Amino acid sequence: MLGGRTNHWGRHVPRWGPYDFKPFSRDGLGVDWPIGYDDIAPFYDRVERMIGVNGGRIELENHPDSAPGCLMPPPKPRVPEMLLKATCESMGIPVRTAHTAVITRDMPDKIAPRSACFNATPCTRGCTIGAMFQTTTSFLPMAKATGKLTIVIDAMVSKVTMASAGRAAGVEYVDRKTGARHQVQARAIILAAGTCETTRLLLNSGDKPAGLANASGQLGRNLTDLDRRVVSSLCPRACRASALQ
């Protein structure tokens, strides 16, 4: 659908910590990233301000706090949340306000104004007032206002087309209704289709079977689409174990 996962995502936006970038150096498992948390922190700051994230200080190991001015204040806790916090902390389990991409203060904009959440609409189907960050109520209207945006719906991208061995030329897509294939040329191509779909496109592109941008041979291997802390928040048993550790 137009807007993709941003229409119905979970809105939980924790930052990766230093350990997450260097797992092999820490415990001998996985592979270290060529970058570290300090390299990414300024971009976390920029994105949190841009999309509107609320939350407070976490002050836990490997859970970096945001820089001053990045976050909106968290919503006032409800009674069940206060009871949960009191019970967990009585057992030594720390409880913190999650950082979520839901604004608690209005974000005025001439093109795409967003109103603060008032807990009245079904978030899982999108947010009509734009309190939850989604591209259909923010970035897409802003881009459309420039007069330079063309949106193609009912289109499934099949591969990146190549101008040469090391240079992309555009994309090929399939019309969902007719099955016809079309090509779009571009100076720059950005793949932002999530873990599995981006991997599919890269494997379908370039030299097969290796695919595009696969000098390491790792493309399509060791996939993960959920941050481990998101998994913890969805599973009470995992959450408790994570907190106790």
Sine and cosine of phi, psi and omega as CSV:
sin_phi,cos_phi,sin_psi,cos_psi,sin_omega,cos_omega
0.00,0.00,0.35,-0.94,0.01,-1.00
-0.89,0.46,0.84,-0.54,-0.07,-1.00
0.97,-0.22,-0.28,0.96,0.09,-1.00
0.84,0.55,-0.61,-0.79,-0.08,-1.00
-0.91,0.42,-0.35,0.94,-0.03,-1.00
-0.91,0.42,-0.24,0.97,0.04,-1.00
-0.97,0.22,-0.42,0.91,-0.12,-0.99
-0.57,-0.82,0.44,0.90,-0.03,-1.00
-0.98,0.21,0.16,-0.99,-0.10,-0.99
-0.98,0.22,-0.28,0.96,0.09,-1.00
0.95,0.33,0.11,0.99,0.03,-1.00
-1.00,0.07,0.88,-0.47,-0.15,-0.99
-0.80,-0.60,0.90,0.44,0.09,-1.00
-0.95,0.32,0.44,-0.90,0.09,-1.00
-1.00,0.06,0.59,-0.81,0.24,-0.97
-0.91,0.42,0.56,-0.83,0.05,-1.00
-0.98,-0.19,0.08,-1.00,-0.01,-1.00
-0.82,0.57,-0.60,0.80,-0.01,-1.00
-0.89,0.45,-0.57,0.82,-0.08,-1.00
-0.92,0.40,-0.45,0.89,-0.01,-1.00
-1.00,0.07,-0.32,0.95,-0.07,-1.00
-0.76,-0.65,0.85,0.53,-0.06,-1.00
-0.92,0.40,-0.62,0.79,-0.04,-1.00
-0.92,0.39,-0.67,0.74,0.02,-1.00
-0.90,0.44,-0.49,0.87,-0.07,-1.00
-0.99,0.10,-0.74,0.68,-0.10,-0.99
-0.73,-0.68,0.13,0.99,0.06,-1.00
0.98,0.19,0.16,0.99,0.00,-1.00
-0.91,-0.41,0.47,-0.88,0.04,-1.00
0.95,0.30,-0.39,-0.92,-0.04,-1.00
-0.70,-0.71,0.70,-0.71,0.06,-1.00
-0.93,0.37,0.64,-0.77,0.15,-0.99
-0.95,0.31,0.48,-0.88,0.05,-1.00
-0.97,0.26,-0.09,1.00,0.06,-1.00
-0.84,-0.55,0.26,-0.97,0.01,-1.00
-0.84,-0.55,0.00,-1.00,-0.04,-1.00
-0.86,0.50,-0.65,0.76,-0.04,-1.00
-0.87,0.49,-0.48,0.87,0.03,-1.00
-0.95,0.33,-0.54,0.84,-0.11,-0.99
-1.00,-0.05,-0.40,0.92,-0.11,-0.99
-0.78,0.63,-0.71,0.71,0.00,-1.00
-0.88,0.48,-0.51,0.86,0.01,-1.00
-0.97,0.24,-0.58,0.81,0.14,-0.99
-0.84,0.54,-0.72,0.70,0.00,-1.00
-0.83,0.55,-0.74,0.67,-0.07,-1.00
-0.90,0.43,-0.69,0.72,-0.04,-1.00
-0.92,0.38,-0.67,0.74,-0.01,-1.00
-0.87,0.49,-0.65,0.76,0.04,-1.00
-0.93,0.37,-0.60,0.80,-0.09,-1.00
-0.94,0.34,-0.73,0.68,-0.10,-0.99
-1.00,0.00,-0.30,0.95,-0.01,-1.00
1.00,0.08,0.99,-0.14,-0.01,-1.00
-0.84,-0.54,0.70,-0.71,0.07,-1.00
-0.95,-0.32,0.36,-0.93,0.03,-1.00
0.47,-0.88,0.07,-1.00,0.01,-1.00
-0.83,-0.56,-0.17,-0.99,0.04,-1.00
-0.95,0.33,0.60,-0.80,-0.03,-1.00
-0.98,-0.19,-0.72,0.70,0.09,-1.00
0.81,0.58,0.71,0.70,0.08,-1.00
-0.80,-0.61,0.45,-0.89,-0.03,-1.00
-0.86,0.52,0.72,-0.69,0.03,-1.00
0.89,0.45,0.35,0.94,0.11,-0.99
-0.82,-0.57,0.99,0.14,-0.11,-0.99
-0.86,0.51,0.62,-0.78,0.09,-1.00
-1.00,0.10,0.48,-0.88,0.02,-1.00
-0.97,0.26,0.43,-0.90,0.06,-1.00
-0.92,0.38,0.42,-0.91,0.02,-1.00
-0.83,0.56,0.67,-0.74,0.04,-1.00
1.00,0.02,-0.07,1.00,-0.03,-1.00
-0.99,0.13,-0.53,0.85,-0.16,-0.99
-0.94,-0.34,0.54,-0.84,0.22,-0.98
-0.99,0.11,0.36,-0.93,0.02,-1.00
-0.90,0.43,0.56,-0.83,0.02,-1.00
-0.94,0.33,0.37,-0.93,0.06,-1.00
-0.92,0.39,0.39,-0.92,0.02,-1.00
-0.90,0.45,0.76,-0.65,-0.04,-1.00
-0.91,0.41,0.57,-0.82,0.06,-1.00
-1.00,0.01,0.19,-0.98,-0.09,-1.00
-0.85,0.53,-0.74,0.67,0.02,-1.00
-0.86,0.52,-0.58,0.81,0.00,-1.00
-0.94,0.35,-0.61,0.79,0.05,-1.00
-0.92,0.39,-0.61,0.79,0.04,-1.00
-0.91,0.41,-0.67,0.75,0.02,-1.00
-0.89,0.46,-0.71,0.71,0.00,-1.00
-0.88,0.47,-0.71,0.70,-0.02,-1.00
-0.90,0.44,-0.66,0.75,-0.03,-1.00
-0.93,0.38,-0.73,0.69,-0.03,-1.00
-0.90,0.44,-0.71,0.70,-0.04,-1.00
-0.93,0.38,-0.42,0.91,0.09,-1.00
-0.93,0.37,-0.35,0.94,0.04,-1.00
-0.98,-0.19,0.14,0.99,0.02,-1.00
0.99,0.13,0.26,0.97,0.01,-1.00
-0.99,-0.15,0.91,-0.41,-0.02,-1.00
-0.93,0.36,0.62,-0.78,0.02,-1.00
-0.81,-0.59,0.76,-0.65,-0.01,-1.00
-0.77,-0.64,0.41,-0.91,0.09,-1.00
-0.95,0.31,0.83,-0.56,-0.01,-1.00
-0.93,0.37,0.56,-0.83,0.12,-0.99
-0.99,0.13,0.87,-0.49,-0.04,-1.00
-0.78,-0.62,0.53,-0.85,-0.02,-1.00
-1.00,0.08,0.88,0.47,0.06,-1.00
-0.74,-0.67,0.83,-0.56,-0.09,-1.00
-0.99,0.17,0.64,-0.77,0.04,-1.00
-0.95,-0.32,0.00,1.00,0.14,-0.99
-0.71,-0.71,0.53,-0.85,-0.01,-1.00
-0.86,0.52,0.58,-0.81,0.13,-0.99
-0.90,-0.44,1.00,0.00,-0.03,-1.00
-0.93,0.37,0.62,-0.78,0.05,-1.00
-0.38,-0.92,0.64,-0.77,-0.04,-1.00
-0.89,0.45,-0.53,0.85,-0.09,-1.00
-0.99,-0.16,-0.71,0.70,-0.09,-1.00
-0.72,-0.70,0.95,0.32,0.03,-1.00
-0.93,0.37,0.59,-0.81,0.00,-1.00
-0.83,-0.55,0.68,-0.73,-0.03,-1.00
-0.98,-0.21,0.52,-0.85,-0.01,-1.00
-0.90,0.44,0.53,-0.85,-0.01,-1.00
-0.89,0.45,0.67,-0.74,0.11,-0.99
-0.78,-0.62,0.39,0.92,0.15,-0.99
0.82,0.57,0.77,0.64,-0.06,-1.00
-0.72,-0.70,-0.07,1.00,-0.02,-1.00
-0.84,-0.54,0.40,-0.91,-0.03,-1.00
-0.97,0.25,0.98,-0.20,-0.10,-0.99
-0.85,0.53,-0.55,0.83,-0.10,-0.99
-0.94,0.34,-0.14,0.99,0.03,-1.00
-0.92,-0.39,0.27,0.96,-0.03,-1.00
0.98,-0.18,0.20,-0.98,-0.10,-1.00
-0.81,-0.59,0.92,-0.38,-0.10,-1.00
-0.93,0.37,-0.41,0.91,0.00,-1.00
-0.99,-0.13,-0.04,1.00,0.07,-1.00
0.98,0.20,0.26,0.97,0.01,-1.00
-0.91,0.41,-0.68,0.73,0.11,-0.99
-0.98,0.18,0.72,-0.69,0.01,-1.00
-0.92,0.39,0.81,-0.58,0.15,-0.99
-0.46,-0.89,0.55,-0.83,-0.12,-0.99
-0.91,0.41,-0.45,0.89,-0.05,-1.00
-0.94,0.35,-0.31,0.95,0.02,-1.00
-0.92,-0.38,0.11,0.99,-0.04,-1.00
-0.65,-0.76,-0.99,0.13,-0.15,-0.99
-0.91,0.42,-0.66,0.75,-0.03,-1.00
-0.91,0.42,-0.71,0.70,0.09,-1.00
-0.87,0.49,-0.62,0.78,0.03,-1.00
-0.90,0.45,-0.69,0.73,0.01,-1.00
-0.92,0.39,-0.64,0.77,0.00,-1.00
-0.88,0.47,-0.57,0.82,-0.04,-1.00
-0.91,0.41,-0.32,0.95,0.03,-1.00
-0.97,0.26,-0.28,0.96,-0.06,-1.00
0.98,0.21,0.12,0.99,-0.06,-1.00
-0.91,-0.42,0.20,0.98,-0.04,-1.00
-0.98,-0.22,0.76,-0.65,0.15,-0.99
-0.86,-0.51,0.84,-0.54,0.00,-1.00
-0.96,-0.29,0.78,-0.63,0.06,-1.00
-0.92,-0.39,0.90,-0.44,0.00,-1.00
-0.98,-0.18,0.17,-0.99,-0.06,-1.00
0.81,0.59,0.62,0.78,-0.03,-1.00
-0.81,-0.59,0.79,-0.62,0.01,-1.00
-0.92,-0.40,0.94,-0.35,-0.01,-1.00
-0.92,0.39,0.72,-0.70,-0.05,-1.00
-0.97,-0.25,-0.54,0.84,-0.02,-1.00
-0.20,-0.98,0.25,-0.97,0.14,-0.99
-1.00,-0.03,0.78,-0.62,0.05,-1.00
-1.00,0.04,0.49,-0.87,-0.13,-0.99
-0.90,-0.44,0.64,-0.76,0.12,-0.99
-1.00,0.05,-0.53,0.85,0.04,-1.00
-0.42,-0.91,-0.04,-1.00,-0.06,-1.00
-0.87,0.49,-0.50,0.87,-0.06,-1.00
-0.87,-0.49,0.28,0.96,-0.06,-1.00
-0.65,-0.76,0.82,-0.57,0.03,-1.00
-0.98,0.20,0.51,-0.86,-0.03,-1.00
-0.90,-0.44,-0.38,0.93,-0.04,-1.00
0.23,-0.97,-0.43,-0.90,0.03,-1.00
-0.69,-0.73,0.42,-0.91,0.16,-0.99
-0.95,-0.31,0.68,-0.73,0.06,-1.00
-0.72,-0.69,0.36,-0.93,-0.02,-1.00
-0.94,-0.34,0.78,-0.62,0.10,-1.00
-0.93,0.36,0.86,-0.50,-0.10,-1.00
-0.89,0.46,-0.50,0.86,-0.08,-1.00
-1.00,0.06,-0.59,0.81,-0.09,-1.00
-0.96,-0.27,-0.35,0.94,-0.07,-1.00
0.99,0.14,-0.03,1.00,-0.01,-1.00
-0.94,0.33,0.57,-0.82,0.01,-1.00
-0.98,-0.19,0.66,-0.75,-0.01,-1.00
-0.73,-0.69,0.40,-0.92,0.05,-1.00
-0.83,-0.55,0.61,-0.79,0.06,-1.00
-0.85,-0.53,0.78,-0.63,0.02,-1.00
-1.00,-0.04,0.54,-0.84,-0.01,-1.00
-0.38,-0.93,0.46,-0.89,0.09,-1.00
-0.98,0.20,-0.46,0.89,0.00,-1.00
-0.63,-0.78,0.65,-0.76,0.01,-1.00
-0.83,-0.56,0.77,-0.63,0.03,-1.00
-0.90,-0.44,0.84,-0.54,0.07,-1.00
-0.99,-0.13,0.93,-0.37,-0.01,-1.00
-0.74,-0.67,0.81,0.59,-0.14,-0.99
-0.96,-0.26,0.28,0.96,-0.05,-1.00
1.00,0.09,0.17,-0.99,-0.11,-0.99
-0.84,0.54,-0.82,0.57,-0.15,-0.99
-0.96,0.27,-0.68,0.73,-0.04,-1.00
-0.94,0.33,-0.61,0.79,0.07,-1.00
-0.89,0.45,-0.65,0.76,0.05,-1.00
-0.89,0.45,-0.67,0.75,0.03,-1.00
-0.85,0.53,-0.71,0.70,-0.02,-1.00
-0.90,0.43,-0.67,0.75,0.00,-1.00
-0.91,0.40,-0.64,0.76,0.02,-1.00
-0.93,0.36,-0.49,0.87,0.02,-1.00
-0.98,0.17,-0.17,0.99,-0.11,-0.99
-0.95,-0.32,0.20,-0.98,0.07,-1.00
0.91,0.41,-0.50,-0.86,-0.04,-1.00
-0.99,0.11,0.87,-0.48,0.03,-1.00
-1.00,0.06,0.50,-0.86,0.08,1.00
-1.00,0.05,-0.04,1.00,-0.09,-1.00
-0.92,0.39,-0.57,0.82,-0.02,-1.00
1.00,0.07,-0.21,-0.98,-0.07,-1.00
-0.99,-0.15,0.64,-0.77,0.05,-1.00
0.85,0.52,0.75,0.67,-0.07,-1.00
-0.78,-0.63,0.66,0.75,0.02,-1.00
-0.89,0.46,-0.46,0.89,-0.02,-1.00
-0.98,0.18,-0.32,0.95,-0.08,-1.00
0.97,0.23,0.16,0.99,-0.06,-1.00
-0.99,-0.11,-0.09,1.00,-0.03,-1.00
-0.88,0.48,0.80,-0.60,-0.02,-1.00
1.00,0.07,0.03,1.00,0.02,-1.00
-0.92,-0.39,0.42,-0.91,0.12,-0.99
0.83,0.56,0.66,0.75,-0.05,-1.00
-0.96,0.26,0.60,-0.80,0.16,-0.99
-0.57,-0.82,0.74,-0.67,-0.06,-1.00
-0.93,-0.38,-0.08,1.00,0.00,-1.00
-0.79,-0.61,0.73,-0.69,0.14,-0.99
-0.89,0.45,0.64,-0.77,-0.06,-1.00
-0.86,0.52,-0.47,0.88,-0.01,-1.00
-0.97,0.23,-0.43,0.90,0.12,-0.99
-0.93,0.37,-0.68,0.73,0.05,-1.00
-0.86,0.52,-0.68,0.73,0.00,-1.00
-0.87,0.50,-0.61,0.79,-0.04,-1.00
-0.95,0.32,-0.38,0.92,-0.02,-1.00
-1.00,0.03,-0.38,0.93,-0.07,-1.00
-0.89,-0.46,0.94,-0.34,-0.05,-1.00
-0.83,0.56,-0.64,0.77,-0.02,-1.00
-0.91,0.42,-0.70,0.71,0.04,-1.00
-0.91,0.42,-0.59,0.80,-0.01,-1.00
-0.90,0.45,-0.69,0.72,-0.02,-1.00
-0.92,0.40,-0.67,0.74,0.01,-1.00
-0.89,0.46,-0.66,0.75,0.00,-1.00
-0.90,0.44,-0.65,0.76,-0.03,-1.00
-0.92,0.39,-0.64,0.77,-0.03,-1.00
-0.93,0.37,-0.55,0.84,0.03,-1.00
-0.93,0.38,0.00,0.00,0.00,0.00
